[in-house]
Amino acid sequence: MKSSSGEHYVALDHIRAFAVFLVFAFHYLHGWVGFPVPNDYRTAFFPLSIVNQGHTGVSLFMALSGYLFAKLLDGKRVNYAAFFWNRILRLFPLLIVVFVICGVQIWLYKPPSHLQIYIALLRQGWYRPLINGLPSWPNGAWSIVAELHFYALLPLILFVDRRSKLALPAIVLAALALRTWLFVQAGDVQALSYFTLVGRIDLFVLGIAAYDYRRYVANRHLLVALVFTAFLLMYAQFNMQASFAKGNPSLSSPGAIWIYLPTLEGLVYGLLIAYYDSTYQPANTGFSKILGLIGAYSYSIYLLHFFVVYHLSGLVNRHIMRLDNFYLACAWALICFLTMLPIGYLSFRFIEAPFLKFRRRYTIAAEPPPIAATVP
């Protein structure tokens, strides 16, 4: 998808497509109650561990967000009023539609008091992403809250990054120290690490750092293959321990891994994004174009798939074949994911795109430093 300044990065759309598939597959495989695949299932084929634990797709989205804004704003002066205006136009039209649909569902099927609580949660959600340990906004919109908090800090992050290359590592170390302190105090830091900027700041910041150091990973095929393989093995071990509260993000899973998991994800996903973006220039044709379109529709697919994903696995299980085999369920997750493309297109075309016409250009090329006068 093109930015307000006209840039279109097909490679980054490919990454968006992979990220949204991971999230869709996670919800398809495990549902709300471990159906059709039990929440504590442990795959023997380790590369599929990140599909089984597809919540990590949200981490990939956030590292990509940091990388993309570093790329868009590199060497430019920024009109942050226009920047924030554009982000509102990009995120809120569909988000409001989702809020309304969820509200109508509550109004139709729940007691009146539930609707009052829901409206109160919406009002508070932008500054209280968690209430009683659970997300305030529905349909995975807690991640939008984390994005909004990141946008609020972005001018400061870019300011310190441009003045010292130690600034970004210092932010990550400070976040690690904060999560360590919280873990020592409460014995649990999963909810804060997963749902809020307490953990997610690492991903955004390391995405920015990945752009800064992208030249060091371009064409480094062996290095990236080794790092990603090690990451997959780590996630396989994570999966073996059922460390994500047996697959349910609404539960709390005590474990020190939540102190450093966001940092590991940020380091690896930042590396992968920088490598793919710096090494390949995929054409906007054929299969590459299809992947790019999935990436362009990924925001719609992400917010809207919650309305259908839990029903799709049930329909296949009841009317086509049993999905009690993990690998078979993964194949069906991919098939059902493809059915989201028309929904994503319609949502993008009629809900998102009309508002994008009102975006304003927010970057201005930085003025070159003055040339010192010479004495003849």
C-alpha positions as CSV (number, residue, x, y, z in Angstrom):
1,M,0.0,0.0,0.0
2,K,1.2,3.5,-0.9
3,S,2.1,5.9,1.9
4,S,0.9,9.5,1.8
5,S,4.1,10.5,0.1
6,G,3.7,8.0,-2.7
7,E,6.1,5.3,-1.6
8,H,5.0,1.7,-2.1
9,Y,7.2,-1.1,-0.6
10,V,6.0,-4.4,-1.9
11,A,8.5,-6.4,0.2
12,L,7.0,-4.9,3.4
13,D,3.5,-5.8,2.2
14,H,4.7,-9.4,1.9
15,I,5.8,-9.3,5.5
16,R,2.4,-7.9,6.5
17,A,0.7,-10.8,4.7
18,F,2.8,-13.4,6.7
19,A,2.1,-11.6,10.0
20,V,-1.7,-11.5,9.5
21,F,-1.7,-15.2,8.5
22,L,0.1,-16.1,11.7
23,V,-2.5,-14.3,13.8
24,F,-5.4,-15.8,11.8
25,A,-3.9,-19.3,12.0
26,F,-3.4,-19.0,15.8
27,H,-7.1,-18.1,16.3
28,Y,-8.3,-20.7,13.7
29,L,-6.3,-23.5,15.3
30,H,-7.1,-22.8,19.0
31,G,-10.3,-20.8,19.1
32,W,-11.4,-19.6,22.5
33,V,-11.4,-22.9,24.2
34,G,-8.7,-25.0,22.5
35,F,-10.7,-26.1,19.5
36,P,-10.0,-27.7,17.1
37,V,-6.4,-28.0,18.3
38,P,-5.9,-28.2,22.1
39,N,-4.3,-25.1,23.6
40,D,-1.4,-27.0,25.0
41,Y,-0.6,-28.9,21.7
42,R,3.1,-29.4,21.0
43,T,4.0,-29.8,17.4
44,A,6.9,-32.2,16.6
45,F,7.8,-30.2,13.4
46,F,9.6,-27.3,15.0
47,P,9.3,-24.7,12.1
48,L,5.5,-24.8,12.6
49,S,5.9,-23.8,16.2
50,I,5.4,-20.1,15.3
51,V,2.2,-21.0,13.5
52,N,1.0,-23.0,16.6
53,Q,2.0,-19.9,18.6
54,G,0.8,-17.5,15.9
55,H,0.2,-14.7,18.5
56,T,3.8,-13.8,17.5
57,G,2.4,-12.3,14.3
58,V,1.4,-9.3,16.3
59,S,5.1,-8.9,17.3
60,L,6.1,-9.0,13.7
61,F,3.5,-6.3,12.9
62,M,5.0,-4.0,15.5
63,A,8.6,-4.5,14.5
64,L,7.5,-3.8,11.0
65,S,5.8,-0.6,12.1
66,G,9.0,0.7,13.7
67,Y,11.0,-0.2,10.6
68,L,8.6,1.4,8.2
69,F,8.4,4.7,10.0
70,A,12.2,4.8,10.3
71,K,12.3,4.2,6.6
72,L,9.6,6.8,5.7
73,L,11.1,9.5,8.0
74,D,14.8,8.9,7.3
75,G,16.6,12.1,6.7
76,K,13.4,14.2,6.6
77,R,11.8,16.8,8.7
78,V,8.4,15.8,10.0
79,N,5.2,17.7,10.4
80,Y,4.0,15.7,13.3
81,A,0.5,17.3,13.3
82,A,0.0,15.9,9.8
83,F,1.6,12.6,10.8
84,F,-0.9,12.1,13.6
85,W,-3.8,13.2,11.4
86,N,-2.8,10.6,8.8
87,R,-2.6,7.9,11.5
88,I,-6.1,8.7,12.7
89,L,-7.4,8.5,9.1
90,R,-5.6,5.2,8.6
91,L,-6.7,3.5,11.8
92,F,-9.9,4.9,13.1
93,P,-12.6,4.5,10.4
94,L,-12.4,0.7,10.4
95,L,-11.8,0.7,14.2
96,I,-15.0,2.6,14.8
97,V,-16.9,0.2,12.5
98,V,-15.6,-2.7,14.5
99,F,-16.6,-1.0,17.8
100,V,-20.1,-0.4,16.4
101,I,-20.5,-4.0,15.2
102,C,-19.3,-5.4,18.6
103,G,-21.7,-3.0,20.4
104,V,-24.7,-4.2,18.3
105,Q,-23.8,-7.8,19.1
106,I,-23.8,-7.0,22.8
107,W,-27.0,-5.0,22.5
108,L,-28.8,-7.9,20.8
109,Y,-27.5,-10.8,22.8
110,K,-26.5,-9.5,26.2
111,P,-28.2,-7.8,29.2
112,P,-28.4,-4.0,29.0
113,S,-25.7,-3.6,31.7
114,H,-23.1,-5.3,29.4
115,L,-23.6,-2.6,26.8
116,Q,-23.0,0.1,29.4
117,I,-19.8,-1.7,30.5
118,Y,-18.7,-2.0,26.9
119,I,-19.1,1.7,26.2
120,A,-17.1,2.5,29.4
121,L,-14.3,0.2,28.3
122,L,-14.2,1.9,24.9
123,R,-13.9,5.3,26.5
124,Q,-11.1,4.2,28.8
125,G,-9.3,1.8,26.5
126,W,-7.0,4.3,24.8
127,Y,-5.2,5.1,28.1
128,R,-6.1,1.9,30.0
129,P,-5.4,-1.0,27.6
130,L,-5.9,-3.5,30.4
131,I,-8.7,-3.5,32.9
132,N,-8.6,-6.4,35.4
133,G,-5.9,-8.0,33.3
134,L,-7.9,-8.1,30.1
135,P,-7.9,-5.9,27.0
136,S,-10.3,-3.0,27.0
137,W,-10.9,-2.8,23.3
138,P,-12.3,-5.8,21.3
139,N,-11.1,-7.8,18.3
140,G,-7.4,-7.5,19.0
141,A,-7.7,-3.7,19.1
142,W,-5.5,-3.7,22.2
143,S,-2.6,-3.7,19.7
144,I,-3.9,-0.5,18.2
145,V,-3.6,1.1,21.6
146,A,0.0,0.0,21.8
147,E,0.5,1.5,18.3
148,L,-1.0,4.8,19.5
149,H,1.2,4.9,22.5
150,F,4.2,4.3,20.2
151,Y,3.1,7.1,17.9
152,A,3.0,9.5,20.9
153,L,6.6,8.6,21.7
154,L,7.9,8.4,18.2
155,P,9.1,12.1,17.9
156,L,11.1,11.6,21.1
157,I,12.5,8.2,20.0
158,L,13.6,9.6,16.6
159,F,15.0,12.7,18.2
160,V,17.3,10.8,20.6
161,D,18.2,8.2,17.9
162,R,19.5,10.9,15.6
163,R,21.7,12.2,18.3
164,S,23.1,9.0,19.7
165,K,23.3,5.5,18.4
166,L,23.3,4.3,22.1
167,A,19.7,5.7,22.6
168,L,17.8,2.8,21.1
169,P,19.8,0.1,23.1
170,A,19.3,2.2,26.2
171,I,15.5,2.2,25.7
172,V,15.5,-1.5,25.3
173,L,17.7,-2.0,28.4
174,A,15.4,0.3,30.4
175,A,12.3,-1.8,29.2
176,L,14.1,-5.0,30.2
177,A,14.9,-3.6,33.6
178,L,11.3,-2.4,34.1
179,R,9.9,-5.9,33.2
180,T,12.4,-7.5,35.5
181,W,11.4,-5.3,38.4
182,L,7.7,-5.9,37.7
183,F,8.3,-9.7,37.6
184,V,10.1,-9.6,40.9
185,Q,7.3,-7.6,42.5
186,A,4.4,-9.6,41.1
187,G,5.8,-12.9,39.9
188,D,4.1,-12.4,36.6
189,V,4.6,-10.0,33.7
190,Q,2.9,-11.7,30.8
191,A,-0.1,-9.5,30.4
192,L,1.9,-6.3,30.5
193,S,4.5,-7.7,28.2
194,Y,2.0,-8.9,25.7
195,F,-0.8,-6.3,25.7
196,T,1.0,-3.0,26.5
197,L,3.9,-0.9,25.5
198,V,5.7,-2.2,28.6
199,G,6.7,-5.2,26.4
200,R,5.9,-3.9,23.0
201,I,8.3,-0.9,23.1
202,D,11.2,-3.3,22.3
203,L,9.6,-4.3,19.1
204,F,9.0,-0.8,17.8
205,V,12.4,0.4,18.9
206,L,14.3,-2.7,17.5
207,G,12.4,-2.2,14.2
208,I,13.8,1.3,14.0
209,A,17.3,0.0,14.9
210,A,16.9,-2.7,12.2
211,Y,16.5,0.1,9.6
212,D,19.5,2.0,10.9
213,Y,21.7,-1.1,10.5
214,R,20.0,-2.7,7.5
215,R,23.2,-2.5,5.3
216,Y,24.9,-5.1,7.6
217,V,22.3,-7.8,6.8
218,A,21.7,-7.2,3.1
219,N,22.5,-10.4,1.2
220,R,23.7,-12.2,4.4
221,H,21.7,-15.3,3.5
222,L,23.5,-17.7,5.7
223,L,23.5,-15.4,8.8
224,V,19.8,-14.8,8.5
225,A,19.0,-18.5,7.9
226,L,21.0,-19.5,11.0
227,V,19.4,-16.8,13.2
228,F,15.9,-17.6,12.1
229,T,16.5,-21.4,12.6
230,A,17.7,-20.7,16.1
231,F,14.6,-18.5,16.7
232,L,12.3,-21.3,15.5
233,L,14.0,-23.8,17.8
234,M,13.6,-21.3,20.7
235,Y,9.9,-21.0,19.9
236,A,9.6,-24.8,19.7
237,Q,11.0,-24.9,23.2
238,F,8.6,-22.1,24.2
239,N,5.8,-24.2,22.7
240,M,6.9,-27.3,24.5
241,Q,6.5,-25.5,27.8
242,A,3.1,-24.2,26.8
243,S,4.4,-20.8,28.0
244,F,1.6,-18.8,26.5
245,A,-0.9,-19.7,29.1
246,K,-1.7,-22.8,27.2
247,G,-2.3,-20.7,24.1
248,N,-4.9,-18.3,25.6
249,P,-3.7,-14.7,25.6
250,S,-6.4,-13.7,28.1
251,L,-4.9,-15.9,30.8
252,S,-1.7,-15.2,32.8
253,S,1.3,-17.5,32.6
254,P,3.9,-16.9,35.2
255,G,7.3,-17.2,33.7
256,A,10.5,-15.1,33.4
257,I,10.5,-15.6,29.6
258,W,8.0,-12.7,29.3
259,I,10.8,-10.4,30.6
260,Y,13.0,-11.0,27.5
261,L,10.7,-12.6,24.8
262,P,9.7,-9.2,23.3
263,T,13.4,-8.3,23.0
264,L,14.2,-11.6,21.2
265,E,11.2,-11.2,18.9
266,G,12.3,-7.6,18.1
267,L,15.9,-8.6,17.4
268,V,14.9,-11.5,15.1
269,Y,12.0,-9.9,13.3
270,G,13.9,-6.6,12.9
271,L,16.8,-8.7,11.3
272,L,14.4,-10.5,9.0
273,I,12.6,-7.3,7.9
274,A,15.8,-5.5,7.2
275,Y,17.2,-8.5,5.3
276,Y,14.1,-9.0,3.1
277,D,13.7,-5.3,2.4
278,S,17.4,-4.7,1.7
279,T,18.1,-7.9,-0.3
280,Y,15.0,-8.3,-2.5
281,Q,13.0,-6.0,-4.7
282,P,9.9,-8.1,-5.5
283,A,7.9,-7.0,-8.5
284,N,4.3,-5.9,-8.1
285,T,3.1,-8.7,-10.5
286,G,1.9,-12.3,-10.3
287,F,2.1,-14.1,-7.0
288,S,4.2,-11.3,-5.5
289,K,1.3,-8.9,-6.3
290,I,-1.2,-11.3,-4.6
291,L,0.9,-11.4,-1.5
292,G,1.2,-7.6,-1.6
293,L,-2.5,-7.3,-1.8
294,I,-2.9,-9.5,1.3
295,G,-0.5,-7.2,3.0
296,A,-2.4,-4.1,1.9
297,Y,-5.7,-5.6,3.3
298,S,-4.0,-7.0,6.4
299,Y,-5.4,-4.3,8.8
300,S,-9.0,-5.2,7.6
301,I,-8.3,-8.9,7.9
302,Y,-6.8,-8.5,11.3
303,L,-9.7,-6.6,12.8
304,L,-12.5,-8.4,11.0
305,H,-11.3,-12.0,11.2
306,F,-12.4,-12.2,14.8
307,F,-16.1,-12.2,13.6
308,V,-15.7,-15.3,11.5
309,V,-12.5,-17.3,12.4
310,Y,-13.9,-19.3,15.2
311,H,-16.9,-20.3,13.1
312,L,-14.9,-21.3,10.1
313,S,-13.0,-24.1,11.9
314,G,-16.3,-25.4,13.4
315,L,-17.9,-25.5,9.9
316,V,-15.0,-27.4,8.4
317,N,-14.9,-29.8,11.4
318,R,-18.7,-30.5,11.3
319,H,-19.3,-30.6,7.5
320,I,-16.1,-31.5,5.7
321,M,-13.6,-33.4,7.9
322,R,-12.4,-33.6,11.5
323,L,-9.6,-31.2,12.3
324,D,-8.1,-33.1,15.3
325,N,-4.9,-33.4,13.3
326,F,-2.7,-30.3,13.8
327,Y,-1.1,-30.4,10.3
328,L,-4.4,-30.9,8.6
329,A,-5.8,-28.0,10.6
330,C,-2.9,-25.9,9.5
331,A,-3.7,-26.6,5.9
332,W,-7.4,-25.7,6.4
333,A,-6.3,-22.5,8.3
334,L,-4.5,-21.4,5.1
335,I,-7.6,-22.3,2.9
336,C,-9.9,-20.4,5.2
337,F,-7.5,-17.5,5.4
338,L,-7.8,-17.1,1.7
339,T,-11.6,-16.7,2.1
340,M,-10.8,-13.5,4.1
341,L,-9.4,-11.8,1.0
342,P,-12.7,-10.7,-0.5
343,I,-13.7,-9.4,2.9
344,G,-10.4,-7.6,3.3
345,Y,-10.8,-6.1,-0.2
346,L,-14.3,-4.8,0.4
347,S,-13.4,-3.4,3.8
348,F,-10.3,-1.6,2.4
349,R,-12.2,-0.4,-0.7
350,F,-15.3,1.0,1.1
351,I,-14.2,1.7,4.7
352,E,-10.5,2.4,4.7
353,A,-9.6,3.9,1.2
354,P,-12.2,6.7,1.1
355,F,-10.6,8.4,4.1
356,L,-7.1,8.0,2.8
357,K,-7.8,10.7,0.2
358,F,-7.7,13.2,3.1
359,R,-4.2,12.4,4.2
360,R,-1.6,15.2,4.2
361,R,2.0,15.0,3.3
362,Y,3.9,15.0,6.6
363,T,7.6,14.7,5.4
364,I,9.8,17.5,4.1
365,A,13.2,16.8,2.7
366,A,15.9,18.0,5.2
367,E,17.8,21.0,4.0
368,P,21.4,20.3,3.1
369,P,24.0,21.7,5.4
370,P,25.3,25.1,4.3
371,I,28.5,25.0,2.3
372,A,31.3,26.9,4.0
373,A,32.5,29.9,2.2
374,T,36.1,29.7,0.9
375,V,38.6,32.5,0.7
376,P,40.1,32.7,-2.8
